[in-house]
Amino acid sequence: MGETLYIYLSASKDAVSAVLVRSGGREHQSVYYVSKVLQGAEPRYSPIEKLALALIVAARKLRPYFHSHQVTVLTNQPLKHILASLNASGRMTKWAVELSDQGIEFEARPAIKAQALADFISEVTGNEDSKYQQEWTMFVDGSSTSSKSGVGRVIKSAEADYMEYAITLEFPASNNEAEYEAIFLGYKLIYTAGARRVHAYSDSQLVVSQAEGEYEARKKKMTKYLAKLREETAKFEEFRLEQIPREQNLMADQLAKLASSNQFDGEGE
């Protein structure tokens, strides 16, 4: 059995979501996000039933993780007791049986950023059709110092919900490499949350020009970054990357600098 992985669950009126994370010392580091738009009778489920559904969705979609790792659900809701109750509803009993061979454990939820991410995905996953038609906005920046590299992202959903992230990279990266990483981390999140039309902004002339085909990526590592960017953004119905002056990207710039500073401990919003 591999290392223990932790899962955060969230439910909104229209969707449920889960974030699977691994322990990274003082903070948790995201491994995978899953979400589901509620359909049919599902929006009428009780809040605890929606959380159980989020766990079922995660267990099904992330089956290899559940089979090869100890998975611990971090929640302050009585989910464990409800699933084990003899008075549970038929669907809850069915889900409890399905989960019984997973060896899932439950612990009280600490107040860390992964739960905020699960809540965000759940809130913005709702009405898929309308989100596919509306545009999301993302501002990104990367920062590199002699000791640390970090990225900053400011995301505006189709419903005008804002999320700001500062994340320290776990490997050395140049400013341009950190810029690419900021884009990668950003579009992974918003694609999972349902975005299909995205307008991204960066103040890196090199990265934007490479993405637009105006500059050639000559270094091997940058060539790989560019190939990954084109491959992943092809999943969107529309993905535009535009260069803007640094003064128009101040929030993402400040978040990136914070993430690469020695005073920052990993991830924040």
VENPE-V190028 format. One record per helix or strand of 3 or more residues. SS is the DSSP state (helix for helix, strand for strand). FROM is the first residue (numbers start at 1). TO is the last residue. If there is no record, write none. Layout:
# VENPE-V190028
SS | FROM | TO
SS | FROM | TO
This chain:
# VENPE-V190028
strand | 2 | 11
strand | 15 | 24
strand | 27 | 37
helix | 42 | 44
helix | 47 | 61
helix | 63 | 68
strand | 69 | 74
helix | 79 | 84
helix | 90 | 102
strand | 105 | 107
helix | 113 | 125
helix | 128 | 133
strand | 135 | 144
strand | 149 | 156
strand | 162 | 168
helix | 175 | 192
strand | 197 | 202
helix | 205 | 211
helix | 220 | 233
strand | 238 | 243
helix | 246 | 248
helix | 250 | 259
